Structures are given as C-alpha cells and as structure tokens.
C-alpha cells in the first residue's frame, strides 16, 4: 500500500517553507526473538508518558499515564532487551520527581516479575537508577554535612531499588558534584555505598553534554584524571560492580576504559553516537549496552543482536549502522533534549495517546528537528505503522500551522481528521 505525506523541505533546501511529498518506505524486516538474546547484555532506557489531561507543566509533580508507560515497557521486553528505568531518559532531574520515581520503580518491577524466569531474572529484565534528586543541590554545601546528606539520599534510593528486585544503577549526583572537594570524597562515598549494596551494581558516569551540572565529576574536569579515579574505585570494589555505563560520547575513551576493566566487569556503552562499532567490538573486547536510543530502535537493535547470536556479525553491524543517522539526530546538541525525540517517535508509533511529556519537555525540540526525525525514522524502517505515523505527523504539522496531507492508496486525507481525533 502506497502512503505519502507532504512535509516541509529540509532546512537549506527551501527559504519559504515549501512543502514536498514524501513516499514512505516499508517498515524494516524486524523480528522478535524466540528465546533469550545471549550475545550481548543490553538495556533500553525507557521514557514515561504523562496523562493527557494531567498537569504536566514545568515544575509540577509528574502525573503519569501508567497504562501507556507500562505497556511501552512490555513492548520493549517483547524484543528481548532489558529496560533501564528511572534514568535520565525517564526525565530524572528534568520533570520526574522522587515520589513518581518510586512509583515507577515499583510498578516496573511488578511487571518484570510477571515475565521473569530462572534464566531471565528481574535483574536481567530491569535495572533502575538510584540517585540523590530528592535533595535540592542548592540546599547542600561542601563539607562533611553536605557529603552526609548525599550519602543518606543515595541510601534511600538504593534501598527502594533493592526492595523492588531490580538491579541498581548508581547514577551521578548533582549534589555530590557540588559538595565533593576532590577525588577522595568520591572514593569514600562510593566506596561506602558499594560496601553496603546487596548485589553488584552498575556505576553510571554521565557527561556534561547530558547534564551540565555534573562538571568535574570524579573530582576533576580533566577526563584522564577523572578516569583514573573511576578506575581506582572499580578495581577496589570489583566484586560489587556488575558493570559501568559511560555516557561521554567519546568512543576512544570507552575502548581504552573497556580494555582496562577487571575481569567480570562489563562496559555498558552509553554512547548514542558510536554504539554500532562499540557493540560490534574490536576483536578483543566489545561493549554491552545501556542506551536511550535503544528505546527508539528496539526492533532493529533486537534483530541485530539476534544476528550476533546466530554468528552473523557483518549482518548485525549493518543493521546497527542503518540506525546511526537517526541516533545522531535525536541526540544532537543540546543533547539533554534527546528525550523529546524518543517520546515523539513513541507517539508516532502508537505507544502513547498524545505527544506530551512531563514538565512540558515536548517543547524541547523545534518543528524542523521533528520533521527530520520523521524522515530519518522512515529511512531506517522504524515507522512501525506507516499510515498511523503519517497521520499523526500530518496532524502535528497542521496544529503547528503547516498544512499537511496524507495520501493512502490514492485517497487524500487531512492530518487532523484522518484518525478521527485531533492528532
């Protein structure tokens, strides 16, 4: 069935908002796995959906549509990937407050428990972020009292994740970045936490492109010096470290760190730009993955991982490479607004009823960015229901003041009415 949509031409190709018809391609040849994916250990970092009629204005407590939010997690699990929840993709520090976070952890873990098996435990299915965002960084000061407040906040959140049965991801802390005086404070505080956790955890190093408030993490703005502190922590406590997630968007740094990790400690790539070659590996080592982009490309990522399982690495790498341009675009600067693109694509694909985000973050990208996202998702075969996606895109454009129509097998419809709702 032929489906086309009128879209604004890409920036630079027209100076007056000229529209052109785009004939959509077919959805990719994606397939769900029949069993466990074994070649790599991967988690897709998932977003949350707000209630359509909730008060999700900036600064308001998150009001979550639990049905849509949990249904999306079941969709991701059906592709054989684990879920990294309550992370920055779920808008930690950008709209998701601690009260809603606790509920998200409990509900996601309850869903994971329903499908867990001895081979695929809740910890394999779900890893959740534990941070300190119940603390207001402006209310803590450097020194002993500030460090004690950070430690207490971490303990509270780690306890909540452990009680759920999920794997703990110790997230980077804005408050710790403020109160720590140098590497020794990081080593002491993280060392205390690692001595206390019940099971091995994932350590998360989030770069300033994702959160500028984390400048100087691990006690230095020099990456080499910070890495030395990070490695010292891991080597000292390797029995309590399942793996590390590094989100610095620096493939060379990741490759070097990966090769230096103690035996048994995984490198979960957080590089949403260079994930194809990092997951593919260099012949000696490869990265596992804990990625926001995997929530957007789960069908393709799953199919690629199944190719690795089948001993066809070239085919697997080609699939991952085919999604790279979409990832580069979704995570372009300012990178911390990548969540808007993840939610937009989920909406296009029918996984949430409206294009809204908690905290009003759906305004984080402009129309041109989202039009290009639509084009790249089509090229990558990741519009899972092209007719629905085109109809919703046309409605979005019409609401933005850009007349757009969808043609399905020769029948032209207006975007706003093609679904029978205000799309």
Secondary structure, 3 states (H helix, E strand, C coil): CCEEEEEECCCCCCCCCCEEEEECCCCCCCCCCCCCCCCCCEEEECCCCECCCCCCCCCCCCCECHHHHHHHHHHHHHCCCEEEECCHHHCECCCECHHHHHHHHHHHHHHHHHHCCCCCCHHHHEEEEECCCCCCHHHCCCCHHHHHHHHHHHHHHHHHHHHHCCEEEECCCHHHHHHCCCHHHHHHHHHHHHHHCCCCEEEEEECCCCCHHHCCHHHCCCHHHHHHHHHHHHHHCHHHEEEEEEECCCHHHHHHHHHHCCCCCEEEECCCCCHHHHHHCCCCCCCEEEECHHHHCHHHHHHHHHHHHCCCHHHHHHHHHHCHHHHHHHCCCCHHHHHHHHHHHHHHCCCCCCCCCHHHHHHHCCHHHHHHHHHHHHHCCCCCCHHHHHHHHHHHHHHCCCCCEEEECCEEEECCCCCCCCC
